[in-house]
Amino acid sequence: MMTDSMRHQGMRKKLVEEIKQKGIADEKVLDAIGRIPRHFFMDNAFLEFAYQDKAFPIGSGQTISQPYTVAYQTQLLLLNKGEKVLEIGTGSGYQTAVLCELGARVYSIERHRELYERTKKLLGGMNYHPKLFFGDGFNGQPSFAPFDKILITCGAPDVPEGLLKQLKNGGIMVAPIGVKEQVMYTILKKSDTEFEKIELDRFRFVPMLEKKVR
């Protein structure tokens, strides 16, 4: 049985202060990070590291993102409660939990079956109920489109056109674009043919692999 002790809660409080110092200003995002037991998403061997502001391996060649990165991307989405969000790359489920905690209706795709199965069980056990899919994130979920917001949590070589089509007009996509190093972009869809692209900071993400489902 997973426990969230006073010690964990204290460590989480410190983590929230740390990412606040690094420039995360959205109180709702900070509160969500403060409420979610990050150690639930990690191997027991990493328990001592769960509240450091670092990424860690979670198997299948994937990582649980750095809390600062999760908060940074979430803040850029300008989320409103009840909005429909498509997440590309469920991974550990930590980012998914943050979106759920903020009241989003989350649709999330994971291409590694082992991660998909594990995360589905974990999130359900934590009383989060996103719609999770096993498959290729490049394809998105056209049958559930359009989405208010789209979040890509892996490094995409370029902006996936198919996903932009699934974004509603007035919607926002947040995506790290690049191969060895990624530049974070927010893309505002003004109409079916008009997009405003804003270039932000540099990050390093695991790559988004097209047509590879394991």
TACORMO-V129523 format. One record per residue. N is the residue number from 1. RES is the residue in one letter. PSI is psi in radians with two decimals (none if undefined). OMEGA is omega in whole degrees, 0 to 359 (NA if undefined). NEAR is the number of other ideal C-beta (glycine too) atoms within 12 Angstrom. Layout:
BEGIN
<<N RES PSI OMEGA NEAR> <N RES PSI OMEGA NEAR>>
END
This chain:
BEGIN
<<1 M 2.28 181 5> <2 M 2.36 178 18> <3 T 2.58 178 13> <4 D 1.60 187 22> <5 S 2.97 176 15> <6 M -0.62 179 10> <7 R -0.80 178 17> <8 H -0.77 182 25> <9 Q -0.65 177 21> <10 G -0.72 179 15> <11 M -0.62 180 27> <12 R -0.67 179 31> <13 K -0.75 178 20> <14 K -0.72 179 21> <15 L -0.76 179 34> <16 V -0.75 178 30> <17 E -0.71 181 19> <18 E -0.81 182 24> <19 I -0.43 174 34> <20 K -0.78 178 24> <21 Q -0.53 182 15> <22 K -0.02 173 20> <23 G 0.05 177 16> <24 I 2.10 187 32> <25 A -0.26 184 15> <26 D 1.90 184 25> <27 E -0.63 180 15> <28 K -0.69 179 25> <29 V -0.78 179 34> <30 L -0.71 179 33> <31 D -0.71 180 21> <32 A -0.79 178 35> <33 I -0.66 180 42> <34 G -0.40 182 31> <35 R -0.39 189 25> <36 I 2.12 179 41> <37 P 1.68 183 30> <38 R -0.49 182 44> <39 H -0.34 177 33> <40 F -0.44 186 33> <41 F 0.02 186 41> <42 M 2.75 176 33> <43 D 2.52 181 19> <44 N -0.53 180 13> <45 A -0.40 184 13> <46 F 0.16 185 23> <47 L -0.71 181 23> <48 E -0.37 184 16> <49 F -0.04 188 23> <50 A -0.50 183 35> <51 Y 0.35 168 34> <52 Q 2.61 180 23> <53 D 1.21 182 30> <54 K 2.73 172 23> <55 A 2.63 178 30> <56 F 2.64 179 28> <57 P 2.50 178 20> <58 I 0.21 182 32> <59 G 2.90 181 25> <60 S 0.45 179 26> <61 G 0.27 184 17> <62 Q 2.92 178 34> <63 T 2.74 167 31> <64 I 2.20 186 41> <65 S 2.71 174 43> <66 Q 2.34 180 30> <67 P -0.66 178 44> <68 Y -0.75 181 28> <69 T -0.75 178 39> <70 V -0.82 180 46> <71 A -0.69 181 40> <72 Y -0.88 180 35> <73 Q -0.72 182 44> <74 T -0.73 180 41> <75 Q -0.67 181 33> <76 L -0.40 181 32> <77 L -0.34 183 42> <78 L 0.94 186 24> <79 L 2.41 170 34> <80 N 2.55 180 19> <81 K 2.40 177 16> <82 G -0.08 180 15> <83 E 2.64 181 28> <84 K 2.08 184 31> <85 V 2.27 173 47> <86 L 2.14 179 49> <87 E 2.20 178 48> <88 I 1.89 182 45> <89 G 1.45 180 47> <90 T -0.71 180 48> <91 G -2.28 181 46> <92 S -0.38 184 44> <93 G -0.05 182 44> <94 Y -0.84 177 45> <95 Q -0.68 178 50> <96 T -0.77 180 47> <97 A -0.68 178 40> <98 V -0.76 179 48> <99 L -0.75 179 47> <100 C -0.75 181 35> <101 E -0.53 179 32> <102 L 0.04 174 37> <103 G 0.25 178 21> <104 A 2.69 171 37> <105 R 1.84 192 26> <106 V 2.33 173 42> <107 Y 2.03 188 37> <108 S 2.42 184 46> <109 I 2.33 177 42> <110 E 2.37 184 39> <111 R -0.16 177 34> <112 H 2.01 185 29> <113 R -0.73 182 20> <114 E -0.78 179 22> <115 L -0.76 180 36> <116 Y -0.86 182 32> <117 E -0.80 183 20> <118 R -0.79 184 28> <119 T -0.65 179 40> <120 K -0.79 181 26> <121 K -0.80 182 17> <122 L -0.87 183 32> <123 L -0.70 177 36> <124 G -0.72 179 19> <125 G -0.42 179 18> <126 M 0.09 179 28> <127 N 0.52 170 13> <128 Y 2.44 185 35> <129 H 1.08 174 20> <130 P 2.86 172 37> <131 K 1.98 183 28> <132 L 2.48 181 34> <133 F 2.48 174 30> <134 F 2.12 180 23> <135 G -2.94 183 26> <136 D 1.99 182 25> <137 G -0.43 180 40> <138 F -0.53 182 28> <139 N -0.29 183 25> <140 G -2.61 177 33> <141 Q 1.27 185 32> <142 P -0.55 182 19> <143 S -0.29 178 14> <144 F -0.04 181 23> <145 A 2.79 4 24> <146 P 2.75 179 27> <147 F 2.55 177 40> <148 D -0.68 183 32> <149 K 2.59 174 40> <150 I 2.30 181 49> <151 L 2.16 176 53> <152 I 2.17 186 48> <153 T 0.33 176 48> <154 C 2.81 184 41> <155 G 1.97 179 32> <156 A 2.37 180 36> <157 P -0.58 173 21> <158 D 3.08 183 23> <159 V 2.07 180 30> <160 P 1.96 183 29> <161 E -0.70 181 17> <162 G -0.57 180 23> <163 L -0.63 178 39> <164 L -0.59 179 34> <165 K -0.44 182 25> <166 Q 0.00 179 33> <167 L 2.34 180 40> <168 K 2.75 176 25> <169 N 2.30 185 20> <170 G -0.09 181 21> <171 G 2.91 182 35> <172 I 2.34 170 36> <173 M 2.36 175 44> <174 V 2.13 187 45> <175 A 2.31 172 43> <176 P 2.06 185 40> <177 I 2.28 179 32> <178 G 2.91 183 25> <179 V -1.24 181 18> <180 K -0.66 178 14> <181 E 2.58 183 15> <182 Q 2.57 171 31> <183 V 2.28 179 26> <184 M 2.30 177 32> <185 Y 2.53 162 32> <186 T 2.34 181 32> <187 I 2.05 179 34> <188 L 2.17 180 25> <189 K 1.88 183 29> <190 K -0.58 176 17> <191 S -3.10 181 14> <192 D -0.43 185 15> <193 T -0.10 186 10> <194 E 2.21 182 13> <195 F 2.47 173 25> <196 E 2.12 186 16> <197 K 2.13 181 22> <198 I 2.16 181 18> <199 E 2.29 183 17> <200 L -2.38 186 22> <201 D 2.98 180 23> <202 R 2.49 182 18> <203 F 3.03 171 30> <204 R 2.10 180 21> <205 F 2.79 170 38> <206 V 2.59 186 31> <207 P 2.64 174 26> <208 M 2.03 184 34> <209 L 2.07 183 24> <210 E 2.44 174 19> <211 K 0.44 176 12> <212 K 1.87 180 17> <213 V 2.27 185 21> <214 R none NA 19>>
END
